[in-house]
């Protein structure tokens, strides 16, 4: 296998993390909405945790994209 082909395969595998981040964001917001509909008075207290979970999940997706770009253009 040539090194160029291995680079593209590695970058494609690294992009799987972005799909995982998308699934994670859907889970975070879906569970928040389900909990907020069951107990609306507690929804405001959990909003900070929702934003923190969103930020961490999105950061992992961006990190995955960064690894893929490094594999494509630097290595």
C-alpha positions in Angstrom: 0.0 0.0 0.0 1.3 3.4 -0.9 1.8 6.0 1.8 -0.6 8.4 0.1 -3.4 5.9 0.2 -2.7 5.1 3.8 -2.9 8.9 4.6 -6.4 9.1 3.0 -7.6 6.0 4.8 -6.4 7.3 8.2 -8.0 10.7 7.6 -11.3 9.0 6.7 -11.1 6.9 9.9 -10.4 10.0 12.0 -13.5 11.7 10.6 -15.6 9.0 12.2 -15.2 11.0 15.4 -17.2 13.8 13.9 -20.1 11.5 13.3 -19.8 10.4 17.0 -20.0 14.1 18.0 -23.1 14.6 16.0 -24.8 11.6 17.6 -23.6 12.8 21.0 -25.1 16.3 20.5 -28.4 14.7 19.5 -28.4 12.6 22.6 -27.5 15.6 24.9 -30.3 17.9 23.5 -32.8 15.1 23.2 -32.4 14.0 26.8 -32.4 17.6 28.0 -35.7 18.2 26.2 -37.2 15.0 27.6 -36.2 15.9 31.1 -37.4 19.5 30.7 -40.8 18.3 29.6 -41.1 16.0 32.5 -40.0 18.5 35.1 -40.1 22.1 33.8 -39.1 23.6 37.1 -35.7 21.9 37.1 -34.9 22.7 33.5 -33.3 26.1 34.3 -31.0 24.4 36.8 -29.7 22.0 34.2 -29.1 24.5 31.4 -25.5 25.2 32.4 -24.7 21.5 32.3 -26.4 21.3 28.9 -24.1 24.0 27.5 -21.1 22.4 29.1 -21.9 19.0 27.5 -22.5 20.7 24.2 -19.1 22.5 24.4 -17.2 19.3 25.3 -18.9 17.2 22.6 -18.3 19.8 19.9 -14.7 20.2 21.0 -14.2 16.5 20.5 -15.7 16.7 17.0 -13.4 19.6 16.1 -10.4 17.7 17.5 -11.3 14.8 15.3 -11.4 17.1 12.3 -8.1 18.6 13.3 -6.5 15.1 13.4 -7.9 14.3 10.0 -6.5 17.6 8.5 -3.1 17.0 10.1 -3.0 13.6 8.6 -3.9 15.0 5.2 -1.7 18.0 5.0 1.2 17.7 7.5 2.2 14.1 7.7 
